[in-house]
Amino acid sequence: MRRLNRKKTLSLMKELDAFPKVPESYVETSASGGTVSLIAFTTIAFLTIMEFMVYRDTWMKYEYEVDKDFTSKLRINIDITVAMRCQYVGADVLDLAETMVASADGLIYEPVPFELTPQQKELQRMLQLIQSRLQEEHSLQDVIFKSAFKSASTALPPREDNSLQSPDACRIHGHLYVNKVAGNFHITVGKAIPHPRGHAHLAALVSHESYNFSHRIDHLSFGELIPGIINPLDGTEKIASDHNQMFQYFITVVPTKLHTYKISAETHQFSVTERERVINHAAGSHGVSGIFMKYDISSLMVTVTEEHMPFWQFLVRLCGIIGGIFSTTGILHGFGRFVAEIIFCRFRLGSHRSPSVPLPDGHTSNHLPLITDNSTH
């Protein structure tokens, strides 16, 4: 009984076979078929390798939504060197939501030489080269996002010749927290003094001849500090052509959530527009000498996620490549053989045509003469 059930099951499975086997004695091979098969196998191998490389690669997905977080503080990370002594300059933030000056106690004033060491100049040139390439190839930003990780660093290396040069500049570095509204971070002459109607700087005791707002921005970012991320102003260096010169940076900050396979963080991207001019009240160019960074917070938030092709999708695409190439090459090979057979058949028919037979009246006949018994004798 069990053997009978097995035979029935086996016969049923044979009837459901969608891949019938052809005996080898019925299979005919040809040189053209072997050539097409070799081309098909080579193409399949090449496309499979390319598809595997696409499967290994990742891409960045951008999603946009309204930023509903308006109660948290915004962190500003600063590392700027100004070509003036620290006792002559002051940095502070004026928040547009308040009339008082936001405290800048988180900043450190460090006397340093303005001239960079050879190692520091090399890093600065590298940053400037990357910035120029980023302006031409915007897709490089995705590469920077994917390569960012917490152990990397884009800060300038420490100086190894501190005793050779006297400090003629002031490095202002650190971080501070402000409200998520538009504001103005500025560095100008004199220390800031808050008062009920705004703020002021003690600039009366500093002579105009000592004004020099040549500066270098080694780092400026908003939000969580992520080493390895290159920001638009990193590596910027400006040399003042006049004592009374104003440098302005108009910055638009976009909250960004970054999720990659190496890091997940909440940071901020920003775009910047630069402007500089000489303060000359007689010529109508009014203002205050210094460095002014006016920032505004965008109402949109960007979520950047690194995505990878699913394995099932890779298998589907791979099966499509193999099956499609086999089917296409089979169709092309069959069509080629059909055309070749038609051409060769016509050639054979032309070569086997009978010779023409002359008739008594001068005409010719292409028909073969009938063979009769009398003709055989």
C-alpha positions in Angstrom: 0.0 0.0 0.0 2.8 2.4 0.9 4.6 1.5 -2.4 1.4 2.2 -4.3 1.1 5.6 -2.7 4.7 6.4 -3.4 4.3 5.5 -7.0 1.2 7.7 -7.3 3.0 10.6 -5.6 6.0 10.2 -7.9 3.9 10.0 -11.0 2.0 13.1 -9.9 5.2 15.0 -9.3 6.4 14.0 -12.8 3.3 15.4 -14.3 3.9 18.7 -12.5 7.4 19.0 -13.8 7.8 22.3 -15.6 11.3 21.5 -16.7 11.1 18.4 -18.9 14.4 16.8 -19.7 15.4 16.2 -23.3 17.5 13.1 -24.1 21.0 13.8 -25.1 20.5 11.9 -28.4 17.9 14.5 -29.4 20.2 17.5 -28.6 22.1 19.0 -31.5 25.0 21.3 -30.8 26.6 23.8 -33.2 29.6 26.1 -33.3 27.3 29.2 -33.5 25.4 28.1 -30.4 28.7 27.6 -28.5 29.8 31.1 -29.5 26.6 32.7 -28.4 26.7 30.7 -25.1 30.2 31.9 -24.4 29.2 35.5 -25.1 26.1 35.0 -22.8 28.2 33.5 -20.0 30.7 36.3 -20.2 28.0 39.0 -20.1 26.3 37.3 -17.2 29.5 37.2 -15.2 30.3 40.9 -15.9 26.8 42.1 -15.0 26.7 39.9 -11.9 30.0 41.5 -10.6 28.6 45.0 -11.4 25.3 44.1 -9.6 27.2 42.9 -6.6 29.1 46.2 -6.4 25.8 48.1 -6.5 24.5 45.8 -3.7 27.5 46.6 -1.5 27.2 50.4 -2.1 24.9 52.6 0.0 23.1 55.9 -0.7 21.7 58.8 1.3 18.0 59.3 1.5 16.7 62.8 2.3 13.4 63.4 4.0 11.9 66.8 4.9 9.5 67.8 7.6 8.6 70.8 9.7 10.8 71.3 12.8 8.5 71.3 15.8 11.2 71.6 18.4 11.4 75.3 19.3 12.1 75.0 23.1 15.6 73.4 23.0 18.8 75.4 22.9 21.1 75.6 19.8 24.7 74.9 20.3 27.3 76.9 18.4 30.8 75.5 18.1 33.5 78.1 17.3 37.2 78.1 16.6 38.2 81.5 15.1 41.6 83.2 15.2 41.7 87.0 14.9 44.9 88.9 14.2 44.5 91.2 17.3 45.5 90.7 20.9 42.9 89.2 23.2 42.6 92.3 25.4 41.4 94.3 22.3 38.6 92.1 21.0 35.4 90.7 22.4 32.9 88.1 21.2 29.2 87.9 22.1 25.8 86.9 20.7 22.9 89.1 20.4 19.7 87.1 20.4 16.8 88.6 18.5 14.3 87.2 21.0 15.9 89.2 23.8 17.3 92.7 24.2 20.1 91.6 26.4 23.3 90.0 25.2 23.5 86.2 25.3 26.3 85.1 27.5 29.4 84.0 25.8 31.1 82.6 28.9 31.8 79.3 27.2 34.4 80.8 24.9 38.1 80.7 25.6 40.5 83.5 24.6 43.9 82.1 23.8 46.9 84.2 22.7 48.5 82.5 19.7 50.6 83.5 16.7 48.5 84.2 13.6 51.0 82.5 11.3 50.4 78.8 10.9 53.0 76.1 11.1 53.8 74.0 7.9 51.7 71.1 9.2 48.8 73.4 10.0 49.1 75.0 6.5 48.9 71.6 4.9 45.6 70.8 6.6 44.3 74.3 5.8 45.1 73.8 2.1 43.4 70.4 2.2 40.3 71.9 3.7 40.2 74.7 1.1 40.6 72.2 -1.7 37.7 70.1 -0.3 35.5 73.2 0.0 36.2 74.1 -3.7 35.3 70.6 -4.8 32.1 70.6 -2.7 31.0 73.7 -4.5 31.4 71.9 -7.8 30.3 68.4 -6.9 27.4 68.5 -4.4 27.2 64.7 -4.3 30.5 64.7 -2.4 28.5 65.8 0.7 27.0 62.3 0.8 30.5 60.8 0.9 31.4 63.0 3.8 28.2 62.0 5.6 29.0 58.3 5.1 32.6 58.6 6.1 32.0 60.6 9.3 32.7 58.8 12.6 33.5 60.0 16.1 37.2 59.0 16.1 38.0 61.3 13.1 39.1 64.9 13.6 39.3 67.9 11.3 40.8 70.3 13.8 44.1 71.9 13.3 47.0 69.9 14.8 48.7 71.5 17.8 51.7 73.9 17.2 55.1 72.5 17.8 57.0 75.8 17.8 55.2 77.8 20.5 58.4 79.4 21.8 59.6 80.7 18.4 56.9 83.3 17.7 55.3 85.8 20.1 51.5 85.7 20.2 50.1 88.5 18.0 46.6 87.1 17.6 43.7 85.7 19.6 42.2 82.3 19.2 38.5 82.3 20.3 37.3 78.8 20.6 34.7 76.8 22.6 30.9 76.5 22.4 27.8 78.4 23.6 24.1 77.8 23.7 21.5 80.1 22.3 17.8 80.0 21.7 16.6 78.6 18.3 15.8 82.0 16.8 17.8 84.3 14.6 20.8 85.9 16.1 24.1 87.7 15.5 27.4 86.3 16.7 30.1 89.0 16.3 33.7 89.8 17.2 34.6 93.4 17.4 36.9 95.8 19.3 36.5 95.9 23.1 34.8 93.7 25.6 31.0 93.6 25.6 29.0 95.4 28.3 25.3 94.5 28.6 22.8 97.2 29.6 19.0 97.5 29.5 18.8 99.0 26.0 21.1 96.5 24.3 24.8 96.1 24.6 28.0 98.1 23.9 31.7 97.4 23.5 34.6 99.2 25.2 36.3 100.3 22.1 37.3 103.8 23.1 40.6 102.7 24.7 41.8 101.0 21.5 43.5 103.0 18.8 42.3 102.6 15.2 45.9 101.8 14.1 45.7 98.5 16.0 42.5 97.4 14.3 43.2 94.3 12.2 40.3 91.9 11.6 42.2 89.5 9.5 40.9 86.2 10.7 40.9 82.5 10.1 37.9 80.2 10.7 39.2 76.8 11.6 35.8 75.5 12.6 32.2 76.8 12.8 29.3 74.4 13.3 25.9 74.3 14.8 24.4 71.5 16.9 26.2 68.4 18.1 29.9 68.5 17.3 30.7 65.6 14.9 34.4 65.3 14.0 34.9 64.3 10.4 32.1 66.5 9.1 33.4 69.4 7.0 31.4 72.6 7.3 31.2 75.4 4.7 33.4 77.9 6.6 36.1 75.5 7.8 39.5 76.6 6.5 38.3 80.1 5.6 41.0 82.8 5.8 40.4 86.5 5.2 43.1 89.2 5.2 41.9 92.8 5.9 43.0 95.4 3.5 42.1 98.3 5.8 42.0 98.9 9.6 38.3 99.7 9.5 37.0 96.7 7.7 33.8 94.7 8.3 33.4 91.0 7.4 29.8 89.7 7.3 28.6 86.1 7.0 24.9 85.5 6.4 24.1 82.0 7.5 21.0 79.9 7.1 20.9 76.9 9.5 19.0 73.8 8.7 18.4 71.2 11.5 19.6 67.8 10.4 19.2 64.3 11.8 22.0 62.1 10.5 21.6 58.3 10.6 24.4 56.3 9.0 26.0 52.9 9.6 28.8 54.6 11.6 27.0 57.3 13.5 23.6 58.7 14.5 23.5 62.3 15.6 21.4 65.5 15.6 23.4 68.2 13.9 22.8 71.2 11.7 23.8 72.0 8.1 24.1 75.6 7.0 24.7 77.7 3.9 26.5 81.0 4.0 26.8 84.1 1.9 29.9 86.4 2.5 30.3 90.1 2.2 33.1 92.5 3.2 33.5 96.2 3.0 35.6 99.1 4.4 33.9 101.3 7.0 34.1 104.9 5.7 31.4 107.3 7.1 32.5 110.1 4.8 31.7 107.8 1.7 28.4 106.6 3.2 29.7 103.2 4.3 28.5 103.1 7.9 28.8 100.3 10.4 31.2 98.9 12.9 34.5 97.2 12.2 34.6 93.5 13.1 33.4 90.0 12.1 29.7 89.5 12.1 27.9 86.2 11.6 24.2 86.6 11.3 22.4 83.3 11.4 18.8 82.3 10.9 17.1 79.0 11.7 15.1 77.2 9.0 11.7 76.0 9.8 12.3 72.7 7.9 14.2 69.7 9.3 16.1 67.3 7.2 16.6 63.6 8.0 19.5 62.0 6.2 19.5 58.2 6.3 22.0 55.9 4.8 20.2 53.0 3.0 21.3 49.7 1.6 19.7 47.5 -1.1 17.8 44.6 0.5 19.1 41.1 -0.1 15.9 39.9 -1.6 16.0 42.7 -4.1 19.5 41.8 -5.0 18.4 38.2 -5.7 15.5 39.4 -7.8 17.7 41.6 -9.9 20.3 38.8 -10.3 17.6 36.3 -11.5 16.4 38.9 -13.9 19.9 39.4 -15.3 20.5 35.7 -15.8 17.1 34.8 -17.2 16.9 37.9 -19.4 20.3 37.3 -21.0 19.6 33.6 -21.6 16.2 34.4 -23.2 17.5 37.3 -25.2 20.6 35.4 -26.6 18.4 32.4 -27.4 16.0 34.6 -29.4 18.8 36.4 -31.2 20.5 33.1 -32.0 17.3 31.5 -33.3 16.6 34.6 -35.5 20.1 34.6 -36.8 19.9 30.9 -37.8 16.6 31.5 -39.5 18.0 34.3 -41.6 21.1 32.3 -42.4 19.0 29.3 -43.5 16.9 31.5 -45.8 20.0 33.0 -47.4 21.7 29.6 -47.8 18.6 28.0 -49.2 18.3 30.6 -51.9 21.9 30.2 -52.7 21.5 26.4 -53.1 18.4 26.8 -55.3 20.3 29.1 -57.6 23.2 26.8 -57.9 21.0 23.7 -58.7 19.0 25.3 -61.5 18.9 23.3 -64.8 20.6 24.6 -68.0 18.5 26.1 -70.7 17.6 23.9 -73.8 17.4 25.7 -77.2 14.2 25.2 -79.2 13.9 24.9 -83.0 12.1 28.3 -83.2 15.0 30.1 -81.5 13.5 30.1 -78.0 15.0 28.5 -74.9 13.4 26.1 -72.5 14.5 25.7 -68.9 12.6 22.5 -68.5 14.4 19.1 -68.6 13.4 16.9 -71.6 11.2 14.0 -70.9 12.9 10.6 -70.8 11.0 8.1 -73.0 11.7 4.5 -74.0 12.7 5.5 -77.5 15.4 7.8 -76.1 17.0 5.0 -74.3 17.6 3.0 -77.4 
